[in-house]
Amino acid sequence: MKHTILVAEDEEVNYMYIEVLFEEEFSDDYILLQAINGQEAGHKTNLLSTINSEYYL
């Protein structure tokens, strides 16, 4: 099972750097998601929590 990492980063170049680092080292183990601000990060966290809860039921 892949783990999901949520990166809250509003600078696209910074996110691209993180994305490249993870693709080179951990692409088989992780899925990266981007949030451009705290509000979006909270929304995505709640959404992922709901999906995971339904998956384990």
One Martini backbone bead per residue (centre of mass of N, CA, C, O) as a GRO file, in nm:
protein
   57
    1MET     BB    1   0.096   0.036   0.022
    2LYS     BB    2   0.048   0.362  -0.022
    3HIS     BB    3   0.151   0.667   0.071
    4THR     BB    4   0.040   0.991   0.179
    5ILE     BB    5   0.152   1.321   0.081
    6LEU     BB    6   0.108   1.647   0.210
    7VAL     BB    7   0.184   1.955   0.041
    8ALA     BB    8   0.224   2.281   0.172
    9GLU     BB    9   0.263   2.481  -0.128
   10ASP     BB   10   0.276   2.791  -0.315
   11GLU     BB   11   0.545   2.721  -0.455
   12GLU     BB   12   0.603   2.556  -0.737
   13VAL     BB   13   0.913   2.510  -0.729
   14ASN     BB   14   0.915   2.369  -0.451
   15TYR     BB   15   0.730   2.135  -0.526
   16MET     BB   16   0.901   2.026  -0.760
   17TYR     BB   17   1.143   1.952  -0.587
   18ILE     BB   18   0.999   1.748  -0.405
   19GLU     BB   19   0.897   1.568  -0.633
   20VAL     BB   20   1.173   1.482  -0.740
   21LEU     BB   21   1.282   1.353  -0.484
   22PHE     BB   22   1.054   1.135  -0.460
   23GLU     BB   23   1.078   1.003  -0.740
   24GLU     BB   24   1.374   0.900  -0.705
   25GLU     BB   25   1.322   0.739  -0.413
   26PHE     BB   26   0.968   0.693  -0.361
   27SER     BB   27   0.755   0.619  -0.596
   28ASP     BB   28   0.653   0.329  -0.475
   29ASP     BB   29   0.549   0.453  -0.171
   30TYR     BB   30   0.431   0.737  -0.283
   31ILE     BB   31   0.190   1.009  -0.262
   32LEU     BB   32   0.157   1.327  -0.396
   33LEU     BB   33   0.019   1.627  -0.256
   34GLN     BB   34  -0.123   1.952  -0.322
   35ALA     BB   35  -0.120   2.257  -0.134
   36ILE     BB   36  -0.155   2.620  -0.140
   37ASN     BB   37  -0.294   2.604   0.151
   38GLY     BB   38  -0.438   2.559   0.455
   39GLN     BB   39  -0.727   2.517   0.359
   40GLU     BB   40  -0.665   2.296   0.150
   41ALA     BB   41  -0.527   2.103   0.345
   42GLY     BB   42  -0.774   2.056   0.524
   43HIS     BB   43  -0.959   1.946   0.307
   44LYS     BB   44  -0.776   1.706   0.218
   45THR     BB   45  -0.759   1.573   0.492
   46ASN     BB   46  -1.062   1.517   0.525
   47LEU     BB   47  -1.093   1.352   0.267
   48LEU     BB   48  -0.885   1.130   0.335
   49SER     BB   49  -1.018   1.040   0.597
   50THR     BB   50  -1.281   0.948   0.469
   51ILE     BB   51  -1.165   0.742   0.274
   52ASN     BB   52  -1.021   0.566   0.488
   53SER     BB   53  -1.273   0.495   0.653
   54GLU     BB   54  -1.424   0.352   0.418
   55TYR     BB   55  -1.205   0.138   0.354
   56TYR     BB   56  -1.210   0.001   0.661
   57LEU     BB   57  -1.526  -0.099   0.677
   0.00000   0.00000   0.00000
